[in-house]
Structure formats: C-alpha cells, structure tokens
Amino acid sequence: MTQSQKNALIVGASRGLGLGLVETFLARGWRVTATQRTPSPDLARLDARSLRVETADIDDDAGVAALHDGLADQRFDLIFVVAGVATRAHDPLHAVPREVAAQVYLTNAVSPIRFAETFLDRLAPGGSVALMSSILGSVSLNDTGDWETYRASKAALNTLARSFEIRHRAEAVSVLILHPGWVRTDMGGAGADIDVATSVTGLADVVTAQLGRPGAHYLDYRGETLPW
Ligand SMILES: NC(=O)c1ccc[n+]([C@@H]2O[C@H](COP(=O)([O-])OP(=O)(O)OC[C@H]3O[C@@H](n4cnc5c(N)ncnc54)[C@H](OP(=O)(O)O)[C@@H]3O)[C@@H](O)[C@H]2O)c1
C-alpha cells in the first residue's frame, strides 16, 4: 500500500450496491477490504491486488469481533456498512410475523451501529463511517406509507446513527448516512429508477467529497441533503 492510497472496508459486498462500491473504489485506486456472508462468486471474480475478501455476518457479534481482530493491522479511511434486508417489505406491519419484523430491525438498524462501534478504533484520522440508509428512512418524507417494516428499520438506523455520532462527538467522528437512489438490484427490483453503476459512482463521489466531515449527514447519491 502506498502512503497516499486510501483504504476502504465495504461490509456486505457479495452483490448489488456493495459489490458495485468495491469495483468503483478499486477503479479509483483505493485499497479495499470487502466482506461477504458466504463465498461470493462475483467478488471472487474481481482480480485486483488491492482487494482483500473477508467473511462476516453483521448479525453475529462474535464473527464481527473476530473480523475486527483479523484486521488489527488495518486503518480505514472509509468504513461503509452496506448490508441490509427487505424481508416481507411489501406486507403491512400487522401481516408480518413479529420475529421477521424484529430481524429486519436488528439487521438494518442495530447491527450496522454495533459494527461501527466495534470498528471505530480502526478508522483512520480524517476518515468517515458510512451507513447505507434509504430515503424511506425519512419520517417527514413518508407520504405513501408502504414498505413499513423496512421504512421503520431505516428510520431507526438514522436515529441510532445520530446517537452514535453524538456519543463520539468529542472525537469529531464523521458519519455519512446515505441513500443510494432507487436502484436495480435484487432488492430494488428490475423496475427501479437507476442502475448500480449510476448509484455507486454518485455514492463514491459523495463519500470522497465528504470524507472526514464531522457530524452526522443524511445525503443521497447526488450529494443532496435529505430531511430526517
Ligand atoms: N436497491 C435499492 O433501491 C436501495 C434503495 C435504498 C437503500 N438500499 C440499501 O442499500 C443496501 C444494499 O442494497 P442492495 O440493493 O444492494 O441489496 P441486495 O442486492 O439485496 O444486497 C444486500 C447485501 O446485503 C448483504 N447482507 C444482508 N444481510 C446481511 C448480514 N446479516 N450480514 C452481512 N451481509 C448481509 C447481502 O449478503 P448475501 O449475499 O449474503 O445475502 C448482500 O450483499 C441495503 O442496506 C439496502 O437497504 C437499497
């Protein structure tokens, strides 16, 4: 690694936006550690000397702790938790089994913040923690009501991200809470607005422009500030 080469940890990179972010940061000359839950053929296909692939489930605290220990020699300019789920997102809240709704909350809101807390000591000076939220996490922009459990989980992520930033304000921590657009992935579906390349190019531009900016900032992939 050269002195000036930036270093990113992208969490949840087996496919979709995480995979696209890995490819984009590598193409921009960053060194990248990418995590998968199970072996990802798409990640394995990436042939880059600057790529390291690790395995972790963000819901597994012991696994996250082991990953943290395994990366003890690393300092990251960007720690980006991309992983998320949209289980039974089309069903209204009362139709979703309690344990399913609870799991969506745990994976989308609790686990990313616990991951950030565990890895904060691996953040390089001038770096940022990025969390993949959604415009659906905005309470004030909720005019359609749908995607209830998913919406609530991302609103919870936003709230917990603000609390995380306040807890670490003395360290001037930088927290970027990002909306990638409505993107054609397994989660976004074929009818979504934009492709992965458009989203991840915008997200990488936003991250680069905002890197190290203290505070908690809720931004979309074009750099527009979103209302909470
Ligand atoms: N697509 C959109 O339009 C859109 C819009 C707004 C926000 N987002 C957010 O963007 C993020 C990525 O979405 P996507 O569209 O790329 O979705 P996707 O194609 O369904 O990919 C989801 C990724 O998250 C990983 N993941 C899920 N649970 C995990 C866990 N417990 N531990 C570790 N990794 C886990 C998956 O790994 P496996 O392959 O192992 O399942 C996969 O890599 C999510 O947080 C999503 O909520 C997406």
The ligand as an ORCA input file, in Angstrom:
! r2SCAN-3c Opt
* xyz 0 1
  N     -31.631     -1.145     -4.134
  C     -32.247     -0.040     -3.719
  O     -33.058      0.577     -4.443
  C     -31.946      0.512     -2.349
  C     -32.539      1.738     -2.003
  C     -32.275      2.277     -0.756
  C     -31.425      1.626      0.109
  N     -30.866      0.432     -0.244
  C     -29.967     -0.204      0.737
  O     -28.713     -0.489      0.125
  C     -28.116     -1.629      0.745
  C     -27.731     -2.645     -0.322
  O     -28.904     -2.966     -1.031
  P     -28.888     -3.776     -2.417
  O     -29.940     -3.154     -3.248
  O     -27.513     -3.938     -2.927
  O     -29.455     -5.161     -1.878
  P     -29.139     -6.683     -2.251
  O     -28.783     -6.785     -3.681
  O     -30.286     -7.449     -1.709
  O     -27.801     -6.977     -1.378
  C     -27.884     -6.986      0.013
  C     -26.484     -7.238      0.538
  O     -26.522     -7.217      1.980
  C     -25.903     -8.419      2.449
  N     -26.438     -8.786      3.763
  C     -27.728     -8.919      4.140
  N     -27.809     -9.280      5.426
  C     -26.532     -9.364      5.881
  C     -25.949     -9.712      7.126
  N     -26.685    -10.047      8.182
  N     -24.595     -9.678      7.230
  C     -23.827     -9.347      6.192
  N     -24.313     -9.048      4.957
  C     -25.654     -9.064      4.820
  C     -26.218     -9.448      1.381
  O     -25.391    -10.573      1.519
  P     -25.864    -12.051      0.973
  O     -25.494    -12.084     -0.486
  O     -25.089    -12.979      1.824
  O     -27.347    -12.147      1.183
  C     -25.942     -8.602      0.135
  O     -24.544     -8.488     -0.089
  C     -29.136     -2.142      1.755
  O     -28.823     -1.640      3.036
  C     -30.448     -1.546      1.262
  O     -31.393     -1.398      2.294
  C     -31.102     -0.139     -1.442
*
